[in-house]
Amino acid sequence: MRELTFYQNELSEVEKQLRQMVRQHSHVLRCLQSVPGVGEVVATSFMLELFGPERFHRAEEVTTYLGLAPMVRHSGDKAPPGRLRPVGQSRLRSLLIEAAWMWRQYDSYARDLYNQFLSRMGIAQKAIAAVARKLAVILWRLYVERRYYRPAVV
């Protein structure tokens, strides 16, 4: 019972610190949540797990860190299609893929992007992973620039 009480106290302390951290970064969270389909959980996870977005200089670095970049291995003239790297932030990657499905549902730009990828690849899971990669880059730019999402016109 003492151990249970200890862990409950630790949990409440961690939750208190998390709420305090969220209050300090409320503007960034509002910027991230301005993307349709990105809620509090995805925005908070992205902000906390990306930690220091300024350290990335290119979008490819962010997508590689998150495990959303395709890994292509080839020799000769043929370039086979790449698979996602089984590295990075697996929890955040799955949250971004779920958010990409919602983004596709609520934003016409994301829907058109998904349809383009789907017509090219033919597999829904690959297309949504590509949309999640684009979403991660957009969230990274919003985080760095501290601005709200403006839907793009296709």
Secondary structure, 3 states (H helix, E strand, C coil): CHHHHHHHHHHHHHHHHHHHHHHHCHHHHHHHHCCCCCCHHHHHHHHHHHCCHHHCCCHHHHHHHHCCCEECCCCCCCCCCCEECCCCCHHHHHHHHHHHHHHHHHCHHHHHHHHHHHHHHCCHHHHHHHHHHHHHHHHHHHHHHCCCCCCCCC
